[in-house]
């Protein structure tokens, strides 16, 4: 038993654990920057449909990549608060403007912030109206939208199916 533990220690941490450890350290740094008032992110968006690559999107609600055809979608700039209020009944809890950590996966949030700070452009979040009580389903982009709310970003681009554009006109 002890020999096996020693072998694992020599090999080091598996790559996933190393990445989590690195991002955990980043989380501490981000928390300190937020507390110190030094948390300014310059967010750039990829709004050119031809540059949005479906294979780079991994939305859990799109079960197969074949279900996502970029030409079926349009990039639309919408009011972030309105989208959130149409998605959940308690937006102040699930998309807090006061707390960034503790609601969404902190590792994913740190990875997102790191991605932005590296100068990468964000793909728009994907939303779809459900047709039930004017509810909007966030198919991909919960962490992005949570970050936008925390940063008090008023408008952001969203990908919406062209056939649903008329249902989200009031969210502009």
N, C-alpha and C positions, 0 to 999 in steps of 0.2 A: 504494500500500500504506500509506504513512504517513498519507495523508489519511483513509483508512478507520479507522485506529486512533484518530486524533484525533476523528473523529465519534463513535466508540463511547465515548471518554473523556468527551466533552461530554454525551452522553446519560446517563452514569452506569451503574451496575451494573444488570443485570436484577433484577426484584423477588425472584426466588428466591435470587440471590446475596446481595442485601442482607439477606434474612431469615437466610440461613446465617451471614453475617458477624455479625449481631446476636446470634444464638444461640451462636455461637462465643465471643463476649465473655461471654455468660451462663455458658457452661461453665466458663470461667476463674474467674468469680466463685463458682460453686457449688463448684469444687474447693478454692478458698481457704477457703470456709466449712466444708467438710467437714474439711479439714486443721486448721482452728482450732477445731473442735468446736462450731461455730455453724450446724448444719444440722438444724433441727427443722421438720418439715413436719406440718401438721395436715391429715390426709386425711379428707375426707368422701365418703361413697359414696351414689350414687343406688340405693336398693334397692327403690323403688316401681316395679313393672313397667310401670305406665301411663306413667311418665316416661322410660322408656328408649326412645329413638327409633331404630328399625332403620336409618334413612337416615343417622344420625350414626355408626353403626358401619361400619367398612370392613374387616372381617376378610378377609384374603387367601384363607382356606380356604372362605369362603362365596362362591361364584362369582357368585351373583346375589342381590340383595336379596330376591327372591321366595322364596329358600331359607330366609330367616330370618323366622320368625313368632314374635313375642314371646310369644304365648299358649301356644306349645309349650314354653316355658322357665319355670323356677322359680329364684328367687334363693335360694341356699343358702350359709350361712356355713361355710367349710371351713378346715382347718389348712393354711396356706400351704406349710410344709415338706413335708407329706405329699403335697400336689398335685405339688410340684416333684420329689420323689423318685419319684413314679409317672410323671413325664413324661420324665425323662432319667436315664441311668446315672451321670453325673458332675455332680450338681447344684452341687457346690462350684466347678465351672469355669463352667458356663453360667448359673447363677443364684447368683453369689458373694455371700457375706455380708460380704466384706472389700473388694471392688472394685465400684464402680458404673460406672466408665468403662472402655472398651476392649473390652467384650464385646458390648454392644448398640450400636445407632447413637447416637452422642452427641448429634446434633441432635434426634432424636426424644425422647431422654431429657430434654434441656434443655427441649424444648417441653412435655413432660409435667409437669416440675417447675414450670415457669412457670404452667401451667394450674392446678395445685393451689394454688400461692401466690396466684393471683388469686381464690381462694375457690370455684372450681368443684367440683362433685361428680363423682367418677369413676364411670363405668359399671362394673359387675362384668365381670371377665374371663370369657370363654366357654370352657368345657371340655367334653370328651366322652370317655367311656371307649371304648377301642378293642376291648376284649375279648380282647386278646392279652397274656398275662403281666400282667394287671391294669394295663396302660399307660393313661395319661390323655393325650389330645391337647389341647394348648392351641390353640384355634382363633383366639382374639383375646385379647391382653393380655400378651404376653411382656414388654414394657417395664414395665408396671404390676407384674407379679409380680416381676421383677428388682428393682424399686425397693422393693417390700414386703420382700423377702429382705434387701436391704442395710440397710433401716431396722429389721430384726428384728421386723417386724409378724407376730404369730403367726396371726391369723385374718383372713380377708377374704371378702367376698361373691363368689360365682361364679354365672354363669348356666349351668344344666344343663338339658338336655331332661328334661321330666317323666317320659318313659318310661325314662330312665337313672338316676333318683334312687336306686333300690335298689342300683345298682352302685357308687355313691360313698359309701355310708353310713359306711364305715370311714375316710373322709377328714375327718369332722367333728371 
